[in-house]
Amino acid sequence: MENLIALLVAAPLLGAAVLLCGGRRLDKTGHWLGTLLAAVSFGIGAVLFVDMLGRPADDRTMDQFLYSWIPVEGFQADVAFQLDQLSMTFVLLITGVGTLIHVYSIGYMEHDERRRRFFGYLNLFLAAMLLLVLADNYLLLYVGWEGVGLASYLLIGFWQHKPSAATAAKKAFLVNRVGDMGLSIAIMLMFTTFGTFAFGPVLGSVGRTSEGTLTAIGLMLLLAACGKSAQVPLQSWLGDAMEGPTPVSALIHAATMVTAGVYLIVRSGAIFNASPDAQLVVAIVGAVTLLFGAIVGCAKDDIKKALAGSTMSQIGYMVLAAGLGPIGYAFAIMHLVTHGFFKAGLFLGAGSVMHGMNDEVDMRKYGGLRKYMPVTFVTFGLGYLAIIGFPGLSGFWSKDKIIEAAFAKGGTEGWILGGVALLGAAITAYYMTRVMLLTFFGEKRWQPAPDPDTAPSVEPGIEVHPGDMPHPHESPRSMTIPMIVLAFGSVFAGGLFSLNESFVTWLEPVTSFEHGHPPIGAAAVTGATMVALVLGVALAYAQYGRRPVPVVAPRGSLLTRAARRDLFQDDFNHVVLVRGGEHLTRSLVYVDHSLVDGAVGGTAAAVGGLSGRLRKLQNGYARSYAVSMFGGAAVLVAATLLMRGV
């Protein structure tokens, strides 16, 4: 069975190579090939999963060595894979949800003339993500990490003729480079400290390493996670990434790219366990981000950007759980999986709404769509109930456990982190109820289609004639069937995972687990979470369900205006990073010209001036030399007479 591990990566990688290099002859069938190879990878993962279940819990790790990548003295880099319970969870999520998104894309991208290339990029993304989670060492993980960054750049900027899409792709690429520097520095520190970057030797040697070194490594790993998982302060790229096709949004923001940072932290759990300071910073970053994303999501009228803020917030929950150590690792991954189901379903539902509304993304121009798009309404509604934590659905089981674990942290930290997580639950219920009410309820607020020449947000393949009114309709089966499957996961996955603590037991050999006990009791935490849910829903209903919704957004409060501008994250980046970088560059240029070049040039000028003056003493005239000799002799005689007199 170990020999099948490499095929998990090879199948989508082959699809990417064929689709991107095969030329126009594959335009009519390329999408089927890409979807088939994604499904093949999922099938291989399912076979390996069944085989893993048949093994003892402490003997489920499978390794496959392919070859030595860099075999030199004192430095050994191997291309080898490790499949254990943690990586298997990601394999099934990536390939399963990824295959559904491929199927959805068949219908969604039907009219795009570059559909073959799009599916090639999707396959490349799956291959890179699988390489990331299957690598048995940090250096090979880094290869997959960079591959995911490249594929996301290609997918976000797929419609590069739109300036906004090209800018968003570059922004995502550059922001992620900042995080990638953290991962590269962490790997260098690992090698200088442990002499290797393989998971086993590194994580098994943390007990013999100074806490300061481990803290440095942990913080650099966290910086990398902030980039990929859009955590504060490297979160600014996530909302702009909505410029890509909607299936890309589902793929990046649900099951794959944004979860890579959570995987990195949980995989490196031994490092964070041995460094309480780094672990606390992880929890703080997650807590800040879950509130940041939730507040931003409250003010967005663009349905995809509202869901992007939601993704930022939900990943914040996962990072918060990962920062709690052994009491939170399993719940972080559990919420990651359930989030993969309901958030992918929500994004695909948003794409279905856009498909039926001439690609309109402004929720203020929707209203009453439940009558026209019943399947989309039901599947989107189930995803909505799951994400707000409605009792019995997936989000209830996973997010509630994170809130419990936060309170169980104990002390002042536990109360603060638990309170933040509870507040985030209330805000989540508010902004998601707002999305549901604006989109599917109330009176229809449809507006005539804009002129494509003046509305560059219109996606290619959507025929829009200026002045035409939208005619909402249900999407084709290729789009609705994946939404229905994801809706089942949104409803049942969490309960299945929580049955007899099956998910915690599954991950325990890899992540370890400690039961947390909230000081106010688990039942009280659940009750408080339900109260927060009801308050959030009630407030949203009072604002958007009981009164007409204006098509043009009102000016709003100061907080609302700030949230519409993403809490000034781009302004902060421009002032601190862009302007700061410009001033730093100018200062370095000045130092280089004035000090470095000045010192070199000044030394050369001084030597040249001195040599010029010395050269005047050697003028070639005998009388000058005679006078010099006479003067020298006179000085010697005078000195001798003076010394004798003394």
C-alpha positions as CSV (number, residue, x, y, z in Angstrom):
1,M,0.0,0.0,0.0
2,E,2.9,2.4,0.7
3,N,3.7,2.4,-3.0
4,L,0.3,4.1,-3.7
5,I,1.2,7.2,-1.8
6,A,3.1,8.8,-4.6
7,L,0.2,8.3,-7.0
8,L,-1.9,10.6,-4.9
9,V,0.4,13.5,-6.1
10,A,1.2,12.0,-9.5
11,A,-2.4,11.8,-10.8
12,P,-3.3,15.5,-10.6
13,L,0.3,16.4,-11.5
14,L,0.0,14.4,-14.7
15,G,-3.3,16.1,-15.4
16,A,-1.7,19.5,-15.0
17,A,1.2,18.6,-17.3
18,V,-1.1,17.2,-20.0
19,L,-3.7,20.0,-19.9
20,L,-1.1,22.8,-19.9
21,C,1.1,21.3,-22.5
22,G,-1.4,19.4,-24.7
23,G,-2.5,22.4,-26.7
24,R,-5.9,23.3,-28.2
25,R,-6.6,19.7,-29.2
26,L,-7.7,19.1,-25.6
27,D,-10.1,22.1,-25.4
28,K,-13.2,19.9,-25.8
29,T,-12.2,17.1,-23.4
30,G,-9.6,18.6,-21.1
31,H,-12.1,19.4,-18.3
32,W,-13.2,15.8,-18.2
33,L,-9.6,14.6,-18.0
34,G,-8.8,17.0,-15.1
35,T,-11.9,16.0,-13.2
36,L,-11.1,12.3,-13.8
37,L,-7.6,12.5,-12.4
38,A,-8.8,14.5,-9.4
39,A,-11.3,11.7,-8.8
40,V,-8.6,9.1,-9.3
41,S,-6.5,10.7,-6.6
42,F,-9.6,10.7,-4.3
43,G,-10.1,7.0,-5.0
44,I,-6.5,6.1,-4.2
45,G,-6.9,8.1,-0.9
46,A,-10.0,6.2,-0.1
47,V,-8.2,2.9,-0.6
48,L,-5.4,3.9,1.6
49,F,-7.8,5.1,4.2
50,V,-9.6,1.8,4.4
51,D,-6.2,0.0,4.6
52,M,-5.2,2.4,7.4
53,L,-8.4,1.6,9.4
54,G,-7.4,-2.1,9.3
55,R,-4.1,-1.4,11.1
56,P,-3.5,-0.9,14.9
57,A,-3.9,2.7,16.0
58,D,-0.2,3.0,16.9
59,D,1.0,1.4,13.6
60,R,-0.9,3.5,11.0
61,T,2.0,5.6,9.7
62,M,3.1,4.6,6.2
63,D,6.3,5.9,4.6
64,Q,7.4,5.9,0.9
65,F,11.0,6.8,0.0
66,L,11.4,7.8,-3.7
67,Y,15.0,9.1,-4.1
68,S,17.7,11.3,-2.5
69,W,17.2,14.7,-3.8
70,I,20.4,16.3,-2.5
71,P,22.8,13.6,-1.2
72,V,26.0,15.4,-0.2
73,E,28.1,15.0,2.9
74,G,26.5,16.6,5.9
75,F,23.3,17.5,4.0
76,Q,20.7,14.9,3.0
77,A,17.5,15.9,1.4
78,D,15.1,13.2,0.4
79,V,11.9,13.0,-1.7
80,A,9.9,10.9,0.6
81,F,6.3,10.8,1.8
82,Q,4.7,10.2,5.2
83,L,1.0,9.2,5.4
84,D,-0.4,9.2,8.9
85,Q,-3.8,10.0,10.4
86,L,-3.2,13.8,10.1
87,S,-2.1,13.8,6.5
88,M,-4.8,11.2,5.6
89,T,-7.4,13.6,6.9
90,F,-6.1,16.3,4.6
91,V,-5.8,14.0,1.7
92,L,-9.4,13.0,1.8
93,L,-10.5,16.6,2.3
94,I,-8.4,18.0,-0.5
95,T,-9.2,15.3,-3.0
96,G,-12.8,14.9,-2.0
97,V,-13.8,18.6,-2.0
98,G,-11.4,19.3,-4.8
99,T,-13.1,16.7,-7.0
100,L,-16.5,18.2,-6.3
101,I,-15.2,21.7,-7.2
102,H,-13.9,20.2,-10.5
103,V,-17.3,18.8,-11.3
104,Y,-18.9,22.2,-10.4
105,S,-16.5,24.0,-12.6
106,I,-17.5,21.9,-15.7
107,G,-20.8,23.8,-15.7
108,Y,-19.6,27.1,-14.2
109,M,-16.8,27.5,-16.8
110,E,-18.7,26.1,-19.7
111,H,-18.5,29.2,-21.8
112,D,-15.0,30.2,-21.0
113,E,-12.7,29.7,-24.0
114,R,-9.7,28.9,-21.7
115,R,-11.5,26.2,-19.7
116,R,-8.8,23.6,-20.4
117,R,-6.1,25.8,-18.9
118,F,-8.3,26.5,-15.9
119,F,-8.6,22.8,-15.2
120,G,-4.9,22.4,-15.6
121,Y,-4.3,25.0,-12.9
122,L,-6.8,23.3,-10.7
123,N,-4.9,20.0,-11.0
124,L,-1.6,21.8,-10.4
125,F,-3.1,23.2,-7.2
126,L,-4.3,19.8,-6.0
127,A,-0.9,18.3,-6.7
128,A,1.0,21.0,-4.8
129,M,-1.3,20.8,-1.8
130,L,-1.0,17.0,-1.6
131,L,2.8,17.3,-1.8
132,L,2.6,19.8,1.1
133,V,0.6,17.5,3.4
134,L,2.3,14.2,2.4
135,A,6.0,15.4,2.7
136,D,8.0,13.7,5.4
137,N,10.3,16.7,5.9
138,Y,10.1,20.4,6.0
139,L,12.2,21.0,2.9
140,L,9.8,19.0,0.7
141,L,6.9,20.6,2.5
142,Y,8.4,23.9,1.4
143,V,8.3,22.8,-2.2
144,G,4.6,22.1,-2.0
145,W,4.2,25.3,0.0
146,E,5.6,27.3,-2.9
147,G,3.7,25.3,-5.5
148,V,0.5,26.2,-3.8
149,G,1.5,29.9,-3.9
150,L,2.2,29.6,-7.6
151,A,-1.0,27.8,-8.4
152,S,-3.1,30.3,-6.4
153,Y,-1.4,33.2,-8.2
154,L,-2.4,31.6,-11.6
155,L,-6.0,30.9,-10.4
156,I,-6.7,34.2,-8.7
157,G,-5.4,36.1,-11.8
158,F,-7.0,33.7,-14.3
159,W,-9.0,36.5,-15.9
160,Q,-5.9,38.6,-16.1
161,H,-7.5,41.0,-18.6
162,K,-9.3,42.4,-15.6
163,P,-6.9,44.9,-13.9
164,S,-8.5,44.0,-10.6
165,A,-7.8,40.3,-11.0
166,A,-4.2,40.9,-12.1
167,T,-3.6,43.2,-9.1
168,A,-5.2,40.7,-6.7
169,A,-3.0,37.9,-7.9
170,K,0.1,39.9,-7.5
171,K,-1.0,41.1,-4.0
172,A,-1.6,37.5,-2.9
173,F,1.7,36.4,-4.3
174,L,3.7,39.2,-2.6
175,V,2.0,38.9,0.8
176,N,2.6,35.2,0.8
177,R,6.2,35.8,0.0
178,V,6.5,37.6,3.4
179,G,5.2,34.5,5.2
180,D,7.3,32.2,3.1
181,M,10.4,33.9,4.4
182,G,9.3,32.8,7.8
183,L,9.2,29.2,6.7
184,S,12.6,29.3,5.0
185,I,14.2,30.9,8.1
186,A,12.5,28.2,10.3
187,I,13.9,25.5,8.1
188,M,17.4,27.0,8.3
189,L,17.2,27.2,12.1
190,M,16.1,23.6,12.2
191,F,19.0,22.4,10.1
192,T,21.6,24.4,12.1
193,T,20.0,23.2,15.4
194,F,19.1,19.5,14.6
195,G,21.2,18.8,11.6
196,T,18.1,17.7,9.6
197,F,14.7,18.9,8.6
198,A,12.9,15.5,8.7
199,F,9.8,15.5,10.9
200,G,10.8,12.6,13.1
201,P,14.3,13.7,14.1
202,V,13.3,17.4,14.5
203,L,10.1,16.9,16.5
204,G,11.7,14.1,18.5
205,S,14.6,16.3,19.6
206,V,12.8,19.4,20.9
207,G,13.3,18.2,24.5
208,R,17.1,18.7,24.1
209,T,16.9,22.1,22.6
210,S,16.9,25.5,24.3
211,E,13.5,27.2,24.7
212,G,14.8,30.4,23.0
213,T,15.7,28.5,19.8
214,L,12.3,26.7,19.8
215,T,10.5,30.0,20.3
216,A,12.3,31.5,17.3
217,I,11.4,28.5,15.2
218,G,7.8,28.6,16.4
219,L,7.4,32.3,15.6
220,M,8.8,31.8,12.1
221,L,6.5,28.9,11.5
222,L,3.6,31.1,12.7
223,L,4.6,33.9,10.3
224,A,4.5,31.3,7.5
225,A,1.0,30.2,8.7
226,C,-0.2,33.8,8.8
227,G,0.6,34.2,5.1
228,K,-1.0,31.1,3.8
229,S,-4.0,31.1,6.2
230,A,-4.6,34.9,6.0
231,Q,-4.1,35.7,9.6
232,V,-3.3,39.1,11.1
233,P,-1.0,40.8,10.0
234,L,-0.8,39.0,6.6
235,Q,-4.5,38.8,5.9
236,S,-5.0,41.6,3.3
237,W,-4.8,39.4,0.3
238,L,-7.8,37.2,1.1
239,G,-10.7,39.6,0.2
240,D,-9.0,40.6,-3.1
241,A,-8.6,37.0,-4.1
242,M,-12.4,37.0,-4.8
243,E,-11.5,38.4,-8.2
244,G,-10.8,34.8,-9.3
245,P,-13.6,32.5,-10.6
246,T,-16.0,31.4,-7.9
247,P,-14.7,27.7,-7.9
248,V,-11.3,29.1,-7.1
249,S,-12.7,30.9,-4.1
250,A,-14.2,27.6,-2.9
251,L,-11.0,25.8,-3.5
252,I,-8.7,28.3,-1.8
253,H,-11.0,29.4,1.0
254,A,-12.6,26.1,2.0
255,A,-10.5,23.0,1.8
256,T,-7.0,23.8,0.7
257,M,-4.7,26.8,0.7
258,V,-6.0,28.7,3.8
259,T,-5.8,25.5,5.8
260,A,-2.1,24.9,5.0
261,G,-1.1,27.2,7.9
262,V,-3.2,25.3,10.4
263,Y,-1.7,22.0,9.1
264,L,1.8,23.5,9.6
265,I,1.2,24.5,13.2
266,V,-0.5,21.2,14.2
267,R,2.2,19.2,12.4
268,S,4.8,21.1,14.4
269,G,2.9,20.8,17.6
270,A,5.9,19.4,19.6
271,I,7.8,22.6,18.9
272,F,5.0,24.8,20.2
273,N,4.4,22.5,23.2
274,A,8.0,23.1,24.2
275,S,7.7,26.9,23.7
276,P,4.8,28.3,25.7
277,D,5.5,31.9,24.5
278,A,5.2,30.9,20.8
279,Q,2.1,28.9,21.6
280,L,0.5,31.9,23.3
281,V,1.3,34.1,20.3
282,V,-0.5,31.6,18.1
283,A,-3.6,31.7,20.2
284,I,-3.5,35.5,20.3
285,V,-3.2,35.8,16.5
286,G,-6.1,33.4,16.0
287,A,-8.3,35.3,18.5
288,V,-7.5,38.7,16.9
289,T,-8.1,37.3,13.4
290,L,-11.4,35.7,14.2
291,L,-12.8,39.0,15.4
292,F,-11.1,40.9,12.5
293,G,-12.6,38.7,9.8
294,A,-16.1,38.6,11.5
295,I,-16.3,42.4,11.7
296,V,-15.2,42.8,8.1
297,G,-17.8,40.3,7.0
298,C,-20.6,42.3,8.6
299,A,-20.2,45.3,6.3
300,K,-19.6,43.7,2.9
301,D,-22.4,43.8,0.3
302,D,-20.4,41.7,-2.1
303,I,-21.5,38.1,-1.4
304,K,-18.1,36.6,-2.1
305,K,-16.2,39.1,0.0
306,A,-18.7,38.6,2.9
307,L,-17.8,34.9,2.7
308,A,-14.1,35.8,2.5
309,G,-14.4,37.7,5.8
310,S,-16.1,34.6,7.2
311,T,-13.3,32.4,6.1
312,M,-10.7,34.6,7.7
313,S,-12.7,34.4,11.0
314,Q,-13.2,30.7,10.9
315,I,-9.5,30.0,10.2
316,G,-8.9,32.3,13.2
317,Y,-10.9,29.8,15.3
318,M,-8.7,27.0,14.0
319,V,-5.5,28.9,14.8
320,L,-6.8,29.8,18.2
321,A,-7.5,26.1,18.9
322,A,-4.0,25.1,17.6
323,G,-2.6,27.7,20.0
324,L,-4.2,25.9,23.0
325,G,-1.9,22.9,22.6
326,P,-3.0,19.3,23.1
327,I,-6.5,20.3,24.3
328,G,-7.1,22.1,21.0
329,Y,-5.2,20.4,18.2
330,A,-7.8,17.8,17.3
331,F,-10.6,20.4,17.5
332,A,-8.7,22.7,15.2
333,I,-8.5,19.9,12.5
334,M,-12.1,18.9,13.2
335,H,-13.3,22.4,12.5
336,L,-11.1,22.6,9.5
337,V,-12.8,19.5,8.0
338,T,-16.4,20.6,8.8
339,H,-15.5,24.1,7.6
340,G,-14.3,22.5,4.3
341,F,-17.8,21.1,3.8
342,F,-20.0,24.1,4.7
343,K,-17.7,26.9,3.4
344,A,-17.2,25.1,0.0
345,G,-21.0,24.7,-0.2
346,L,-21.5,28.4,0.6
347,F,-19.1,29.5,-2.0
348,L,-20.5,27.2,-4.6
349,G,-23.9,28.5,-3.6
350,A,-22.8,32.0,-4.1
351,G,-21.5,31.1,-7.5
352,S,-24.9,29.5,-8.3
353,V,-26.6,32.7,-7.3
354,M,-24.2,34.8,-9.5
355,H,-24.8,32.3,-12.4
356,G,-28.5,33.0,-12.2
357,M,-28.2,36.8,-11.7
358,N,-26.0,37.9,-14.6
359,D,-23.0,37.6,-12.4
360,E,-24.2,40.3,-10.0
361,V,-22.4,40.1,-6.7
362,D,-24.1,42.9,-4.7
363,M,-26.5,41.3,-2.3
364,R,-28.5,44.5,-2.1
365,K,-29.6,43.8,-5.6
366,Y,-30.8,40.3,-4.8
367,G,-33.8,39.5,-2.7
368,G,-36.5,36.7,-2.8
369,L,-34.3,34.2,-4.7
370,R,-35.5,31.2,-2.7
371,K,-38.5,31.0,-5.0
372,Y,-36.4,30.9,-8.1
373,M,-33.4,28.8,-7.0
374,P,-34.8,26.2,-4.5
375,V,-31.8,23.8,-4.6
376,T,-29.4,26.6,-4.1
377,F,-31.5,28.0,-1.3
378,V,-31.7,24.7,0.6
379,T,-28.0,23.8,0.2
380,F,-26.8,27.3,1.0
381,G,-29.2,27.4,3.9
382,L,-27.8,24.2,5.4
383,G,-24.3,25.6,5.1
384,Y,-25.5,28.8,6.8
385,L,-27.0,26.8,9.7
386,A,-23.8,24.8,10.0
387,I,-21.5,27.8,10.1
388,I,-23.5,29.6,12.8
389,G,-23.4,26.5,15.0
390,F,-27.1,25.5,14.8
391,P,-27.5,22.5,17.2
392,G,-26.9,19.2,15.6
393,L,-25.1,20.5,12.5
394,S,-21.4,20.2,11.8
395,G,-20.4,23.7,12.9
396,F,-22.1,23.2,16.3
397,W,-19.9,20.2,17.1
398,S,-16.6,21.6,16.0
399,K,-16.8,25.3,16.9
400,D,-18.5,24.6,20.3
401,K,-15.6,22.4,21.2
402,I,-13.1,25.1,20.4
403,I,-15.0,27.6,22.6
404,E,-14.9,25.0,25.4
405,A,-11.2,24.4,24.9
406,A,-10.5,28.2,25.0
407,F,-12.3,28.5,28.4
408,A,-10.5,25.4,29.6
409,K,-7.1,27.1,29.0
410,G,-7.6,28.4,32.6
411,G,-6.6,31.7,34.3
412,T,-7.0,35.1,32.7
413,E,-5.9,33.8,29.3
414,G,-8.7,31.3,29.3
415,W,-11.4,33.8,30.1
416,I,-10.1,36.3,27.5
417,L,-9.7,33.7,24.7
418,G,-13.0,32.1,25.6
419,G,-14.8,35.4,25.7
420,V,-13.4,36.4,22.3
421,A,-14.4,33.1,20.8
422,L,-17.9,33.5,22.2
423,L,-18.2,37.0,20.8
424,G,-17.1,35.7,17.4
425,A,-19.9,33.2,17.5
426,A,-22.4,36.0,18.0
427,I,-21.0,38.1,15.2
428,T,-20.9,35.0,12.9
429,A,-24.6,34.4,13.4
430,Y,-25.2,38.1,12.6
431,Y,-23.3,38.4,9.4
432,M,-24.3,35.1,8.0
433,T,-28.0,35.8,8.8
434,R,-27.5,39.1,7.0
435,V,-26.2,37.2,3.9
436,M,-29.2,34.8,4.0
437,L,-31.8,37.6,4.4
438,L,-30.3,39.9,1.7
439,T,-30.0,37.1,-0.8
440,F,-33.0,34.8,-0.4
441,F,-35.7,36.7,1.5
442,G,-37.5,40.0,1.2
443,E,-38.7,41.7,-2.0
444,K,-36.7,41.4,-5.2
445,R,-34.4,44.3,-5.7
446,W,-33.0,43.4,-9.1
447,Q,-31.4,46.0,-11.2
448,P,-30.8,46.3,-15.0
449,A,-27.6,44.7,-16.1
450,P,-24.6,47.1,-16.3
451,D,-22.6,47.9,-19.5
452,P,-19.8,45.3,-19.6
453,D,-17.5,48.0,-20.9
454,T,-18.0,50.0,-17.7
455,A,-18.4,47.1,-15.3
456,P,-15.1,45.1,-15.5
457,S,-16.3,42.8,-12.7
458,V,-18.5,40.8,-15.2
459,E,-17.1,37.4,-15.6
460,P,-16.2,36.1,-19.1
461,G,-18.8,33.7,-20.5
462,I,-21.8,35.5,-19.0
463,E,-23.7,37.2,-21.8
464,V,-24.8,40.6,-20.4
465,H,-26.7,43.1,-22.4
466,P,-26.9,46.6,-20.9
467,G,-30.4,47.3,-19.5
468,D,-31.5,43.6,-19.4
469,M,-33.1,42.5,-16.2
470,P,-31.8,39.4,-14.5
471,H,-33.9,36.2,-14.9
472,P,-32.8,34.1,-11.9
473,H,-32.9,30.4,-12.5
474,E,-31.6,27.2,-11.0
475,S,-28.1,26.1,-12.0
476,P,-27.4,22.9,-14.1
477,R,-26.9,19.6,-12.3
478,S,-23.2,19.7,-12.7
479,M,-23.3,22.6,-10.3
480,T,-26.1,21.6,-8.0
481,I,-25.0,18.0,-7.4
482,P,-21.7,19.0,-5.7
483,M,-23.6,21.5,-3.6
484,I,-26.0,18.8,-2.5
485,V,-23.1,16.5,-1.5
486,L,-21.4,19.3,0.4
487,A,-24.7,20.0,2.2
488,F,-24.8,16.4,3.5
489,G,-21.3,17.0,4.9
490,S,-22.5,20.3,6.4
491,V,-25.3,18.4,8.2
492,F,-23.8,15.1,9.3
493,A,-20.0,15.3,9.4
494,G,-19.7,17.0,12.8
495,G,-22.0,14.6,14.5
496,L,-20.2,11.6,13.0
497,F,-16.9,12.9,14.1
498,S,-18.2,13.6,17.7
499,L,-19.7,10.1,18.1
500,N,-17.7,8.4,20.8
501,E,-15.0,11.1,20.2
502,S,-14.1,9.2,17.1
503,F,-12.2,12.1,15.4
504,V,-10.2,12.9,18.5
505,T,-9.3,9.2,18.9
506,W,-8.4,9.0,15.2
507,L,-5.9,11.9,15.5
508,E,-4.6,11.2,19.1
509,P,-1.5,9.1,18.0
510,V,-0.3,12.1,15.9
511,T,-1.4,15.2,17.8
512,S,-1.9,13.8,21.3
513,F,-4.9,15.0,23.3
514,E,-5.8,16.3,26.7
515,H,-9.3,16.8,28.0
516,G,-10.0,20.4,28.9
517,H,-12.5,21.3,31.6
518,P,-14.0,24.8,31.4
519,P,-14.2,26.5,34.9
520,I,-17.9,27.2,34.3
521,G,-18.7,23.7,32.9
522,A,-19.2,22.5,29.4
523,A,-23.0,22.8,29.6
524,A,-22.7,26.4,30.6
525,V,-20.4,27.1,27.6
526,T,-22.8,25.5,25.2
527,G,-25.7,27.5,26.7
528,A,-23.7,30.7,26.4
529,T,-22.9,29.8,22.7
530,M,-26.6,29.3,22.0
531,V,-27.5,32.6,23.6
532,A,-24.8,34.3,21.4
533,L,-26.2,32.6,18.3
534,V,-29.8,33.7,19.1
535,L,-28.7,37.3,19.7
536,G,-26.7,37.5,16.5
537,V,-29.6,36.1,14.4
538,A,-32.2,38.4,16.2
539,L,-30.1,41.5,15.6
540,A,-29.6,40.7,11.9
541,Y,-33.4,40.0,11.5
542,A,-34.3,43.2,13.2
543,Q,-32.1,45.2,10.7
544,Y,-32.6,43.3,7.5
545,G,-35.7,41.1,7.9
546,R,-38.3,43.6,9.2
547,R,-37.7,46.6,7.0
548,P,-37.0,47.3,3.3
549,V,-33.4,47.0,2.3
550,P,-32.1,50.0,0.3
551,V,-30.4,49.1,-3.0
552,V,-27.7,51.7,-2.2
553,A,-25.9,51.1,1.0
554,P,-26.4,53.9,3.6
555,R,-23.4,55.8,4.9
556,G,-23.3,53.8,8.1
557,S,-21.5,54.2,11.4
558,L,-17.8,54.9,11.7
559,L,-17.2,51.1,12.4
560,T,-19.3,50.2,9.4
561,R,-17.3,52.5,7.1
562,A,-14.0,51.1,8.6
563,A,-15.2,47.5,8.0
564,R,-16.1,48.3,4.4
565,R,-12.5,49.3,4.0
566,D,-11.3,46.1,5.7
567,L,-10.5,48.0,8.9
568,F,-7.9,50.0,7.0
569,Q,-5.7,47.0,6.5
570,D,-4.6,48.2,3.0
571,D,-4.0,51.7,4.4
572,F,-1.9,50.3,7.2
573,N,0.1,48.2,4.7
574,H,0.6,51.2,2.5
575,V,1.8,53.4,5.3
576,V,3.9,50.9,7.2
577,L,5.1,48.6,4.5
578,V,5.0,50.5,1.2
579,R,5.9,53.9,2.5
580,G,8.1,52.4,5.1
581,G,9.8,50.3,2.5
582,E,10.4,53.4,0.3
583,H,11.9,55.4,3.2
584,L,14.0,52.4,4.2
585,T,15.2,52.0,0.6
586,R,16.1,55.7,0.3
587,S,17.9,55.6,3.7
588,L,19.9,52.6,2.6
589,V,20.8,54.3,-0.7
590,Y,21.9,57.4,1.2
591,V,24.0,55.3,3.6
592,D,25.4,53.4,0.6
593,H,26.3,56.6,-1.3
594,S,27.4,58.8,1.6
595,L,29.0,56.3,4.0
596,V,30.0,53.2,2.1
597,D,30.9,54.8,-1.2
598,G,31.9,58.0,0.6
599,A,34.4,56.1,2.7
600,V,35.9,54.3,-0.2
601,G,35.9,57.4,-2.4
602,G,37.3,59.5,0.4
603,T,40.1,57.1,1.1
604,A,41.1,57.0,-2.6
605,A,41.0,60.8,-2.8
606,A,43.2,61.1,0.4
607,V,45.7,58.7,-1.0
608,G,45.7,60.5,-4.4
609,G,46.2,63.9,-2.7
610,L,49.0,62.7,-0.5
611,S,50.7,61.0,-3.4
612,G,50.4,64.2,-5.5
613,R,52.1,66.2,-2.8
614,L,54.8,63.7,-2.3
615,R,55.4,63.6,-6.1
616,K,56.3,67.3,-6.0
617,L,59.4,66.4,-3.9
618,Q,60.7,64.3,-6.8
619,N,60.9,67.0,-9.5
620,G,64.1,65.7,-11.3
621,Y,66.3,68.9,-10.7
622,A,69.8,68.2,-9.2
623,R,69.9,71.5,-7.4
624,S,66.7,70.7,-5.5
625,Y,68.2,67.4,-4.4
626,A,71.4,69.1,-3.3
627,V,69.5,71.7,-1.3
628,S,67.5,68.8,0.3
629,M,70.7,67.0,1.1
630,F,72.3,70.1,2.6
631,G,69.2,70.8,4.6
632,G,69.1,67.3,5.9
633,A,72.8,67.4,6.9
634,A,72.3,70.7,8.7
635,V,69.4,69.2,10.7
636,L,71.5,66.2,11.7
637,V,74.5,68.4,12.7
638,A,72.2,70.7,14.8
639,A,70.6,67.7,16.4
640,T,73.9,66.2,17.3
641,L,75.2,69.5,18.8
642,L,72.0,69.8,20.9
643,M,72.3,66.3,22.2
644,R,75.9,66.8,23.3
645,G,75.0,70.0,25.0
646,V,72.3,68.2,27.0
